[in-house]
Amino acid sequence: MSKTKPRVTITVDEEMCKGCGLCVAVCPRHAIRPAEHINSRGFHPVCLMDPEECTACAQCALMCPDACIRIVTQG
């Protein structure tokens, strides 16, 4: 029986994100990085830049001091 990797979606509340980088630092696969655009508060919010690398470990969501990151797995 083959196991398929669950489909992972990471959502970031970009307006709440202050771009502190703590989530980026703890991501073991370097799947999330700061975005090039700036939010209305003047920060670079983080984005899931490499979804194929994400293993849904949720370290980013656990580390986020403002609870801006939500992990959703399907499958």
C-alpha positions as CSV (number, residue, x, y, z in Angstrom):
1,M,0.0,0.0,0.0
2,S,1.5,3.3,-1.0
3,K,1.2,6.4,1.2
4,T,0.6,9.7,-0.5
5,K,1.9,12.9,1.0
6,P,-0.9,15.0,2.4
7,R,-1.7,18.2,0.6
8,V,-0.7,21.1,2.8
9,T,-1.9,24.6,2.8
10,I,-0.4,27.2,5.0
11,T,-2.3,30.4,5.4
12,V,-0.7,33.5,6.8
13,D,-2.7,36.5,8.0
14,E,-0.5,38.9,6.1
15,E,-1.9,42.0,7.8
16,M,-1.1,40.6,11.3
17,C,2.4,39.3,10.3
18,K,5.2,41.6,11.5
19,G,7.9,39.7,9.6
20,C,9.8,38.8,12.7
21,G,11.3,35.7,11.0
22,L,10.9,33.3,13.9
23,C,8.9,30.9,11.7
24,V,11.4,31.1,8.9
25,A,14.2,30.3,11.4
26,V,12.5,27.1,12.6
27,C,11.3,25.7,9.3
28,P,13.4,22.6,8.8
29,R,12.8,22.5,5.0
30,H,13.1,26.3,4.4
31,A,9.7,26.2,2.8
32,I,8.5,29.6,4.1
33,R,10.3,32.9,3.5
34,P,9.6,36.6,3.7
35,A,7.5,37.9,0.8
36,E,8.8,40.6,-1.5
37,H,5.7,42.7,-1.0
38,I,5.0,44.8,2.1
39,N,1.8,44.7,4.1
40,S,-0.2,47.8,5.2
41,R,1.8,47.9,8.5
42,G,5.1,48.2,6.6
43,F,6.4,44.6,7.1
44,H,7.3,41.8,4.7
45,P,4.9,39.0,5.7
46,V,6.0,35.4,5.3
47,C,4.7,33.1,2.6
48,L,4.8,29.5,1.7
49,M,7.3,29.8,-1.1
50,D,8.1,26.1,-1.6
51,P,4.9,24.0,-0.9
52,E,6.6,20.8,-2.2
53,E,9.1,21.0,0.6
54,C,6.5,21.6,3.4
55,T,5.9,18.5,5.6
56,A,3.2,20.1,7.7
57,C,5.3,19.8,10.8
58,A,3.6,23.0,12.1
59,Q,6.8,24.4,13.7
60,C,6.2,27.7,12.0
61,A,2.7,28.0,13.5
62,L,3.9,27.0,16.9
63,M,6.7,29.6,16.8
64,C,4.6,32.5,15.6
65,P,4.1,34.9,18.5
66,D,1.1,36.5,16.9
67,A,-0.7,33.3,15.7
68,C,-0.6,34.4,12.1
69,I,0.0,31.0,10.6
70,R,-2.6,28.3,10.1
71,I,-1.8,24.8,8.8
72,V,-4.4,22.9,6.9
73,T,-3.8,19.4,5.6
74,Q,-6.1,17.5,3.2
75,G,-5.8,13.9,2.2
